[in-house]
Amino acid sequence: MAALTSLAAATTVGNAKLNIAIFVIFVLVTLTVVVKVASGKKTAEQYYTAGGAFSGRQNGIAIAGDYLSAASFLGIAGAIALQGMDGFLYSIGFLVAWLVALLLVAELMRNTGRFTMADVLSYRLKQRPVRIATSVSVLCVSLFYLLAQMAGAGGLVSLLLGVSGETAQNLVIAVVGAVMVTYVLIGGMKGTTWVQIIKAVLLISAAAIMTVWVLGKYGFSLSGLFTDSVDVAKTSTNPKTAAGAENLLHYGTKYGVTTLAKIDFISLSMALVLGTAGLPHVLQRFYTVPTSKAARKSVEWAIWLIGGFYLLTLVIGFGAGALVGPDAINAAPGKQNSAAPLLAFELGGSWMLGIVSGIAFATILAVVAGLTITASATFAHDLYKEVFKRGQSTQEQEVRIARISAIAIGLVAIFGGMLAKSQNIAFLVALAFAVAASANLPTILYSLFWKRFNTRGALWSIYGGLIASIGLIIFSPVVSGKAADPKTGLSPSMVTNPDIDFHWFPLDNPGLVSIPLAFFLGWLGSVTSKEFDAEKYAEMEVRSLTGHGVGKALEH
């Protein structure tokens, strides 16, 4: 079988020197760009938001670069290759989520905040407790997302270097973390944004080339591609894969076998659709443009680019299933996450594998840089300046703390990525979305639209959503309790020993429970507290709708 030959070549013979050279060239070029565009002394505004200097189109491309993560390219392509249309549901959820961001969040957040999500949530509430709660939430969501990206780097290294083993994967995770921290330290938000723009152009271009290439092999017939993918799956040595081959072209077969599976699918959908509007690194991008109109234009550009890319992943995923095959994908280091690189090798040999692997690393670098600068801004601006120093620190001190925290966050991401490298990227991101939708989105919407909302409601909503989502994940089948694979004897849960089972929550994704609970706690906390500042709410309402006062220091 050609696919197995390709797998062997990609994992044992592939031109490691060529792959490394392509990746090094990308890093050197982007570092040069970062140094050039981000030279000079940085104020806090320049470090966190690039001084609002980007146009709506530029920021929209950067948002696409920030959002199209390793989950979008590696995880979803692999999920489609092995699960068919059910894997494509991730793409649909990620895209529809942007309508929530466009219609409810983008302009109002840009008008109300200055640097971080906490600027908005604490605007008309008690500053210190709300900023502390928001910072805890932002750091947790960022950590979940960082783990997914670093896991993608670890899974990809075996294909890139032609070697396997934990040492090699851990080494590349450390390299990715070090380069990512370098981007942030040198370039701040401006340099990071340009890295994301370059990466978005490269990623979408590579996906388009692979799509045309795959379709060309089938006379540009989607039905021919789909049929061949099903036929290849039928020949799988895994009885489960062969038996489910016909289901690749139908939605809901993976999630809809039982009532519990259907409920789990609804929970996943809620997390994907509502999570984007609560992702802190996405929300911070709205502050890099000068006006709310530009923020709206950013989201419009992002929707078109992201939507187009996800359509391309449908062809790439089925192309990997047809030309590489599920057995070869499952046998490769990184399993699902290796589908797109293996397809690239099948299409164009070592050169194409090197280019696609380099772009995949670029994808990871750009996203983790955005996450790192958001997390470091939260620590320096919200915790250090506003909480610890009570607003009395200088900008030089704030930027210095932001850089120190970026290094610390980078180290956490490196060690966390080493632990999570065997997990599916798209699934890890779905969990991050669930935490963001539970801990952040209810408080954002209440702050922007409900005048009765107050500090107790914010604290109950943030902490309640955070504790519920993370707690339910810990005690779900994701962590322990799934049946062992008959071939390996290992459980697909994070705790691979099937004899260790401490789960009691039945759903893989907690969104169905944790998101409504967070909304309820926000309401309950507010109605049981007498706190209400009508003047401050009116001021926030005017500012959110008109942008009056944007750029001035936030005072309470």
C-alpha positions as CSV (number, residue, x, y, z in Angstrom):
1,M,0.0,0.0,0.0
2,A,1.4,3.4,-1.1
3,A,0.3,5.0,2.1
4,L,2.3,2.7,4.3
5,T,5.4,3.3,2.1
6,S,4.9,7.0,2.5
7,L,4.6,6.6,6.3
8,A,7.8,4.6,6.4
9,A,9.6,7.2,4.3
10,A,8.2,10.1,6.3
11,T,9.1,8.7,9.7
12,T,12.4,6.9,9.0
13,V,13.9,8.3,5.8
14,G,12.5,11.8,5.4
15,N,15.0,14.5,4.8
16,A,15.4,15.8,8.3
17,K,18.1,18.3,7.3
18,L,15.7,19.9,4.7
19,N,12.8,20.0,7.2
20,I,15.0,21.7,9.9
21,A,16.4,24.1,7.3
22,I,12.9,25.3,6.3
23,F,11.9,25.8,9.9
24,V,15.1,27.6,10.8
25,I,14.6,29.9,7.7
26,F,11.1,30.8,8.9
27,V,12.3,31.5,12.4
28,L,15.1,33.7,11.2
29,V,12.9,35.6,8.7
30,T,10.2,36.3,11.3
31,L,12.7,37.2,14.0
32,T,14.2,39.7,11.5
33,V,10.7,41.2,10.9
34,V,10.0,41.3,14.7
35,V,13.2,43.1,15.4
36,K,12.6,45.6,12.5
37,V,9.0,46.5,13.4
38,A,9.3,46.5,17.1
39,S,12.6,48.3,17.7
40,G,12.8,51.1,20.3
41,K,11.5,51.5,23.9
42,K,8.0,50.2,24.6
43,T,5.3,51.7,26.7
44,A,2.7,49.5,28.2
45,E,0.3,50.4,25.5
46,Q,2.8,49.5,22.7
47,Y,3.7,46.2,24.4
48,Y,0.2,45.0,25.1
49,T,-1.8,46.4,22.1
50,A,0.8,47.8,19.6
51,G,-0.6,51.2,20.3
52,G,-3.8,50.4,18.3
53,A,-1.8,50.9,15.1
54,F,-3.2,48.1,12.9
55,S,-5.9,48.5,10.4
56,G,-9.1,46.3,10.4
57,R,-7.8,44.2,7.5
58,Q,-4.4,43.7,9.1
59,N,-5.9,42.8,12.4
60,G,-8.4,40.5,10.7
61,I,-5.6,38.6,9.1
62,A,-3.7,38.5,12.4
63,I,-6.9,37.2,14.2
64,A,-7.0,34.4,11.6
65,G,-3.4,33.7,12.3
66,D,-4.0,33.7,16.0
67,Y,-7.2,31.6,15.8
68,L,-6.1,29.0,13.1
69,S,-4.1,27.1,15.6
70,A,-2.5,23.6,15.5
71,A,-6.0,22.3,16.4
72,S,-7.3,23.9,13.2
73,F,-4.6,22.5,10.9
74,L,-3.4,19.3,12.5
75,G,-6.2,18.3,14.9
76,I,-9.2,18.9,12.6
77,A,-7.5,17.5,9.5
78,G,-6.7,14.4,11.5
79,A,-10.2,14.2,13.0
80,I,-11.8,14.4,9.5
81,A,-9.4,11.8,8.1
82,L,-10.4,9.3,10.8
83,Q,-14.0,10.4,11.7
84,G,-15.2,11.9,8.4
85,M,-18.0,14.5,8.7
86,D,-18.1,14.2,12.5
87,G,-14.5,15.6,12.5
88,F,-15.7,18.5,10.3
89,L,-18.2,19.5,13.1
90,Y,-15.2,21.0,15.0
91,S,-14.7,23.4,12.0
92,I,-18.4,24.3,11.9
93,G,-18.4,25.1,15.6
94,F,-15.2,27.1,15.5
95,L,-16.6,29.2,12.6
96,V,-20.1,29.8,13.9
97,A,-18.6,31.0,17.1
98,W,-17.3,34.1,15.4
99,L,-20.9,35.3,14.8
100,V,-21.2,35.6,18.6
101,A,-18.0,37.6,18.8
102,L,-19.1,39.8,15.9
103,L,-22.6,40.6,17.0
104,L,-22.2,40.7,20.8
105,V,-18.6,41.4,21.8
106,A,-16.2,42.9,19.3
107,E,-17.2,46.6,19.2
108,L,-18.4,46.8,22.7
109,M,-15.2,45.3,24.1
110,R,-13.0,47.6,22.0
111,N,-15.0,50.7,23.2
112,T,-14.9,49.8,26.9
113,G,-11.5,48.2,27.5
114,R,-8.0,49.4,27.1
115,F,-5.5,46.5,27.4
116,T,-7.2,43.4,28.9
117,M,-10.5,41.6,29.4
118,A,-10.4,42.6,33.1
119,D,-10.5,46.3,32.1
120,V,-14.0,45.6,30.8
121,L,-15.3,43.3,33.6
122,S,-14.0,45.6,36.4
123,Y,-15.1,48.9,34.8
124,R,-18.3,49.4,36.9
125,L,-17.5,46.8,39.6
126,K,-15.1,46.6,42.5
127,Q,-11.7,46.6,40.9
128,R,-9.5,44.3,43.0
129,P,-11.7,41.2,43.5
130,V,-12.9,41.3,39.9
131,R,-9.4,41.7,38.5
132,I,-8.1,38.9,40.6
133,A,-10.9,36.6,39.5
134,T,-10.6,37.5,35.9
135,S,-6.8,37.0,36.0
136,V,-7.2,33.5,37.4
137,S,-9.7,32.7,34.7
138,V,-7.5,34.1,31.9
139,L,-4.4,32.3,33.1
140,C,-6.3,29.0,33.3
141,V,-7.8,29.3,29.8
142,S,-4.5,30.4,28.4
143,L,-2.8,27.4,30.0
144,F,-5.3,24.9,28.5
145,Y,-4.8,26.4,25.0
146,L,-1.0,26.5,25.4
147,L,-1.0,22.8,26.3
148,A,-2.8,22.0,23.0
149,Q,-0.4,24.0,20.9
150,M,2.7,22.5,22.6
151,A,1.2,19.0,22.3
152,G,1.0,19.7,18.5
153,A,4.7,20.6,18.5
154,G,5.7,17.4,20.3
155,G,3.6,15.2,18.0
156,L,5.0,16.8,14.9
157,V,8.7,16.4,15.8
158,S,8.9,12.7,14.8
159,L,7.8,13.5,11.3
160,L,10.0,16.6,11.0
161,L,13.2,15.0,12.3
162,G,12.6,11.4,11.2
163,V,13.0,10.2,14.7
164,S,10.7,9.1,17.5
165,G,10.8,8.9,21.3
166,E,10.0,11.2,24.1
167,T,13.4,12.9,24.2
168,A,13.0,14.2,20.7
169,Q,9.5,15.4,21.3
170,N,10.4,17.1,24.6
171,L,13.4,18.8,22.9
172,V,11.3,20.3,20.2
173,I,8.7,21.5,22.7
174,A,11.5,23.3,24.5
175,V,12.7,24.9,21.3
176,V,9.2,26.1,20.4
177,G,8.8,27.5,23.9
178,A,12.1,29.3,23.7
179,V,11.5,30.8,20.3
180,M,8.0,31.9,21.3
181,V,9.2,33.7,24.4
182,T,11.9,35.4,22.2
183,Y,9.1,36.8,19.9
184,V,7.2,38.2,22.9
185,L,10.2,39.7,24.7
186,I,11.6,41.4,21.5
187,G,8.4,42.3,19.7
188,G,5.6,42.7,22.2
189,M,2.2,42.8,20.5
190,K,3.4,44.5,17.4
191,G,6.0,41.9,16.6
192,T,3.7,39.1,17.5
193,T,1.0,40.5,15.3
194,W,3.3,40.5,12.2
195,V,4.3,37.0,13.0
196,Q,0.6,36.0,13.0
197,I,0.0,37.8,9.7
198,I,2.9,36.1,8.0
199,K,1.8,32.7,9.4
200,A,-1.8,33.2,8.3
201,V,-0.8,33.9,4.7
202,L,1.5,30.9,4.7
203,L,-1.0,28.5,6.3
204,I,-3.9,29.4,4.1
205,S,-1.8,29.3,1.0
206,A,-0.3,25.9,1.8
207,A,-3.8,24.6,2.6
208,A,-5.1,25.9,-0.7
209,I,-2.2,24.3,-2.6
210,M,-2.8,20.9,-0.9
211,T,-6.5,21.2,-1.6
212,V,-6.1,21.8,-5.3
213,W,-3.5,19.1,-5.5
214,V,-5.7,16.5,-3.8
215,L,-8.8,17.4,-5.9
216,G,-6.6,17.3,-9.0
217,K,-5.9,13.6,-8.3
218,Y,-9.7,13.0,-8.4
219,G,-10.5,15.1,-11.5
220,F,-11.7,17.8,-9.1
221,S,-14.6,15.5,-8.0
222,L,-15.4,15.7,-4.3
223,S,-17.6,12.7,-4.6
224,G,-14.7,10.7,-6.0
225,L,-12.5,11.8,-3.1
226,F,-15.2,10.9,-0.6
227,T,-15.8,7.5,-2.1
228,D,-12.1,6.6,-2.2
229,S,-11.7,7.6,1.4
230,V,-14.5,5.2,2.4
231,D,-13.1,2.4,0.3
232,V,-9.6,2.8,1.9
233,A,-11.2,2.8,5.4
234,K,-13.0,-0.5,4.5
235,T,-9.6,-2.1,4.0
236,S,-8.3,-1.1,7.5
237,T,-6.8,-3.8,9.7
238,N,-8.7,-2.3,12.6
239,P,-12.2,-3.9,12.6
240,K,-13.8,-0.9,14.2
241,T,-12.4,1.4,11.5
242,A,-13.5,-0.9,8.7
243,A,-17.0,-1.4,10.1
244,G,-17.5,2.4,10.5
245,A,-16.2,3.3,7.0
246,E,-19.6,4.0,5.6
247,N,-20.3,6.4,8.4
248,L,-17.5,8.8,7.3
249,L,-19.9,10.6,5.1
250,H,-22.6,11.1,7.7
251,Y,-22.9,13.5,10.6
252,G,-23.6,12.3,14.1
253,T,-22.6,8.7,13.8
254,K,-19.7,9.2,16.3
255,Y,-21.7,11.2,18.7
256,G,-25.2,9.9,18.1
257,V,-25.1,6.2,18.8
258,T,-26.6,6.5,22.3
259,T,-28.6,9.1,24.1
260,L,-25.6,9.9,26.2
261,A,-23.4,10.4,23.1
262,K,-26.0,12.8,21.7
263,I,-26.0,14.8,24.9
264,D,-22.2,14.9,24.8
265,F,-22.4,16.2,21.2
266,I,-24.7,19.1,22.3
267,S,-22.3,19.8,25.2
268,L,-19.3,20.0,22.7
269,S,-21.3,22.2,20.4
270,M,-22.1,24.7,23.1
271,A,-18.5,24.9,24.1
272,L,-17.3,25.5,20.5
273,V,-19.9,28.1,19.6
274,L,-19.8,30.1,22.8
275,G,-16.1,29.7,23.7
276,T,-14.5,32.0,21.1
277,A,-16.1,35.1,22.6
278,G,-14.5,34.3,25.9
279,L,-11.0,33.5,24.7
280,P,-8.7,36.2,26.2
281,H,-6.1,36.2,23.5
282,V,-8.8,36.8,20.9
283,L,-10.4,39.5,22.9
284,Q,-7.1,41.4,23.3
285,R,-6.7,41.6,19.6
286,F,-9.7,44.0,19.5
287,Y,-7.5,46.6,21.3
288,T,-4.8,46.6,18.5
289,V,-7.0,48.7,16.2
290,P,-7.8,52.4,16.5
291,T,-11.6,52.4,16.4
292,S,-14.6,50.1,17.1
293,K,-15.4,50.2,13.4
294,A,-12.0,48.7,12.7
295,A,-12.7,46.1,15.3
296,R,-15.8,45.1,13.5
297,K,-14.0,45.1,10.2
298,S,-11.3,42.8,11.8
299,V,-13.9,40.2,12.7
300,E,-15.5,40.4,9.2
301,W,-12.1,39.7,7.6
302,A,-11.4,36.9,10.1
303,I,-14.7,35.2,9.4
304,W,-14.0,35.0,5.6
305,L,-10.5,33.8,6.1
306,I,-11.3,31.3,8.8
307,G,-14.4,30.0,7.0
308,G,-12.4,29.5,3.8
309,F,-9.7,27.7,5.6
310,Y,-12.1,25.3,7.3
311,L,-13.6,24.4,3.9
312,L,-10.1,23.5,2.7
313,T,-9.5,21.3,5.8
314,L,-12.5,19.1,4.6
315,V,-10.6,18.2,1.4
316,I,-7.3,17.9,3.3
317,G,-8.8,15.5,5.9
318,F,-10.6,13.3,3.4
319,G,-7.5,13.5,1.2
320,A,-5.4,12.1,4.1
321,G,-7.9,9.4,4.7
322,A,-7.9,8.4,1.0
323,L,-4.2,8.8,0.1
324,V,-2.5,8.0,3.4
325,G,-5.1,5.8,5.0
326,P,-6.3,5.5,8.6
327,D,-3.9,2.6,9.5
328,A,-0.9,4.7,8.5
329,I,-2.2,7.7,10.3
330,N,-2.9,5.8,13.5
331,A,0.6,4.1,13.3
332,A,2.4,7.4,12.9
333,P,3.9,9.4,15.8
334,G,1.2,11.9,16.8
335,K,-1.5,9.8,15.3
336,Q,-4.4,12.1,14.2
337,N,-2.2,15.1,14.4
338,S,0.2,13.7,11.7
339,A,-2.5,13.3,9.0
340,A,-1.8,16.6,7.3
341,P,2.0,16.2,7.2
342,L,1.7,12.6,6.0
343,L,-0.6,13.8,3.2
344,A,1.9,16.5,2.3
345,F,4.6,13.8,2.0
346,E,2.3,11.6,-0.2
347,L,1.7,14.6,-2.5
348,G,5.1,16.2,-2.9
349,G,7.7,14.1,-1.0
350,S,10.3,15.5,1.3
351,W,10.1,19.1,0.1
352,M,6.3,19.3,0.6
353,L,6.6,17.6,4.0
354,G,9.3,20.0,5.0
355,I,7.2,23.1,3.9
356,V,4.0,21.9,5.6
357,S,5.8,20.8,8.8
358,G,7.6,24.2,8.9
359,I,4.2,26.0,8.5
360,A,2.7,23.8,11.2
361,F,5.5,24.9,13.5
362,A,4.9,28.5,12.4
363,T,1.3,28.0,13.3
364,I,2.2,26.8,16.8
365,L,4.7,29.6,17.3
366,A,2.3,32.3,16.3
367,V,-0.5,31.1,18.5
368,V,1.6,30.4,21.6
369,A,3.2,33.9,21.2
370,G,-0.3,35.5,21.2
371,L,-1.4,33.4,24.2
372,T,1.8,34.3,26.1
373,I,1.6,38.0,25.6
374,T,-2.1,37.9,26.7
375,A,-1.2,35.9,29.9
376,S,1.8,38.1,30.6
377,A,-0.3,41.3,30.1
378,T,-2.9,39.9,32.5
379,F,-0.3,39.2,35.2
380,A,1.5,42.6,34.8
381,H,-1.4,44.9,34.2
382,D,-4.2,43.4,36.2
383,L,-2.4,41.7,39.0
384,Y,0.9,43.6,39.4
385,K,-0.2,47.1,38.6
386,E,-3.9,47.2,39.6
387,V,-3.9,44.7,42.5
388,F,-0.4,44.6,44.0
389,K,0.6,48.2,43.3
390,R,-2.9,49.7,43.4
391,G,-2.2,51.5,40.1
392,Q,1.0,53.2,41.4
393,S,3.6,51.4,39.2
394,T,5.4,53.1,36.3
395,Q,5.1,51.9,32.7
396,E,8.7,50.7,32.8
397,Q,8.0,48.5,35.8
398,E,4.9,47.1,34.2
399,V,6.6,46.2,31.0
400,R,9.5,44.6,32.9
401,I,7.1,42.5,34.9
402,A,5.3,41.5,31.7
403,R,8.5,40.3,30.2
404,I,9.4,38.3,33.4
405,S,6.0,36.7,33.5
406,A,6.3,35.8,29.8
407,I,9.4,33.8,30.6
408,A,7.6,32.1,33.5
409,I,4.6,31.3,31.4
410,G,6.8,29.9,28.7
411,L,8.4,27.5,31.1
412,V,5.0,26.3,32.3
413,A,3.9,25.8,28.7
414,I,7.0,23.8,27.9
415,F,6.7,21.4,30.9
416,G,2.9,21.2,30.4
417,G,3.3,20.4,26.7
418,M,5.7,17.6,27.5
419,L,3.0,16.0,29.6
420,A,0.2,16.6,27.1
421,K,2.0,15.7,23.9
422,S,0.1,12.5,23.3
423,Q,-3.4,14.1,23.5
424,N,-5.5,15.0,20.4
425,I,-5.0,18.8,19.8
426,A,-8.6,19.6,18.6
427,F,-10.0,17.9,21.7
428,L,-7.7,19.8,24.1
429,V,-8.8,23.0,22.5
430,A,-12.4,22.0,22.8
431,L,-11.8,21.8,26.6
432,A,-10.2,25.2,26.6
433,F,-13.3,26.6,24.8
434,A,-15.5,25.0,27.5
435,V,-13.6,26.7,30.3
436,A,-13.6,30.1,28.4
437,A,-17.3,29.8,27.7
438,S,-18.1,28.9,31.3
439,A,-15.7,31.3,33.2
440,N,-15.6,34.3,30.9
441,L,-18.5,34.7,28.5
442,P,-21.4,35.0,31.1
443,T,-19.5,37.7,33.0
444,I,-18.7,39.6,29.7
445,L,-22.3,39.5,28.5
446,Y,-23.7,40.5,31.9
447,S,-21.2,43.3,32.2
448,L,-22.1,44.7,28.8
449,F,-25.9,44.2,28.8
450,W,-27.3,43.9,32.3
451,K,-27.5,47.0,34.4
452,R,-28.3,45.0,37.6
453,F,-25.1,43.0,37.4
454,N,-22.7,43.6,40.3
455,T,-19.4,42.4,41.9
456,R,-20.9,39.4,43.7
457,G,-22.5,38.2,40.5
458,A,-19.2,38.6,38.6
459,L,-17.2,36.6,41.3
460,W,-19.8,33.9,41.5
461,S,-20.0,33.6,37.7
462,I,-16.2,33.5,37.1
463,Y,-15.2,31.2,40.0
464,G,-18.3,29.0,39.6
465,G,-17.9,28.6,35.9
466,L,-14.1,28.0,36.3
467,I,-14.4,25.5,39.1
468,A,-17.3,23.6,37.5
469,S,-15.7,23.3,34.1
470,I,-12.3,22.2,35.3
471,G,-13.7,20.0,38.0
472,L,-16.1,18.2,35.7
473,I,-13.2,17.7,33.2
474,I,-11.1,16.1,36.0
475,F,-13.9,13.7,36.9
476,S,-14.9,12.9,33.3
477,P,-14.0,10.0,31.0
478,V,-11.5,12.4,29.3
479,V,-9.2,11.9,32.3
480,S,-10.0,8.3,33.4
481,G,-12.3,5.5,32.8
482,K,-12.6,4.9,29.1
483,A,-12.4,1.3,27.9
484,A,-8.9,0.1,26.9
485,D,-7.8,-0.3,23.3
486,P,-7.8,-4.0,22.5
487,K,-4.5,-3.7,20.6
488,T,-2.5,-1.7,23.1
489,G,-4.4,-2.5,26.3
490,L,-4.3,1.3,27.1
491,S,-7.2,3.5,27.8
492,P,-7.7,6.6,25.5
493,S,-8.2,8.7,28.6
494,M,-5.4,10.9,29.9
495,V,-4.8,8.3,32.6
496,T,-4.0,5.4,30.3
497,N,-4.1,2.7,32.9
498,P,-7.6,1.3,32.5
499,D,-7.5,0.0,36.1
500,I,-7.4,3.6,37.4
501,D,-10.9,5.0,37.1
502,F,-12.2,7.9,39.3
503,H,-14.6,9.5,36.8
504,W,-18.3,10.0,37.8
505,F,-19.3,12.8,35.3
506,P,-20.5,11.0,32.1
507,L,-19.8,13.6,29.5
508,D,-16.5,14.2,27.7
509,N,-17.1,18.0,27.5
510,P,-18.6,19.9,30.5
511,G,-20.1,22.8,28.6
512,L,-23.7,21.6,28.8
513,V,-23.6,21.9,32.6
514,S,-20.9,24.4,33.4
515,I,-22.0,27.2,31.0
516,P,-25.7,27.4,32.2
517,L,-24.4,27.1,35.8
518,A,-22.1,30.1,35.3
519,F,-25.0,32.2,33.9
520,F,-27.2,31.1,36.8
521,L,-24.6,31.9,39.4
522,G,-24.0,35.4,37.8
523,W,-27.7,36.1,38.1
524,L,-28.0,34.6,41.6
525,G,-25.1,36.5,43.0
526,S,-26.3,39.8,41.5
527,V,-29.9,39.6,42.8
528,T,-28.8,38.6,46.3
529,S,-26.5,41.7,46.6
530,K,-27.7,45.3,47.0
531,E,-24.7,46.8,45.2
532,F,-25.7,48.9,42.2
533,D,-23.9,52.0,40.8
534,A,-26.4,53.5,38.3
535,E,-24.1,56.3,37.4
536,K,-21.2,54.0,36.6
537,Y,-23.5,51.7,34.5
538,A,-24.7,54.7,32.5
539,E,-21.1,55.8,31.9
540,M,-20.2,52.3,30.7
541,E,-23.2,52.1,28.5
542,V,-22.4,55.3,26.7
543,R,-18.8,54.3,26.4
544,S,-19.5,50.8,25.0
545,L,-21.9,52.2,22.4
546,T,-20.0,55.3,21.3
547,G,-16.4,54.7,22.2
548,H,-16.3,58.0,24.1
549,G,-13.3,58.0,26.4
550,V,-11.3,55.3,24.6
551,G,-7.6,55.8,25.2
552,K,-7.9,57.5,28.5
553,A,-6.7,55.7,31.6
554,L,-9.3,53.6,33.3
555,E,-10.2,54.9,36.6
556,H,-12.8,53.7,39.1
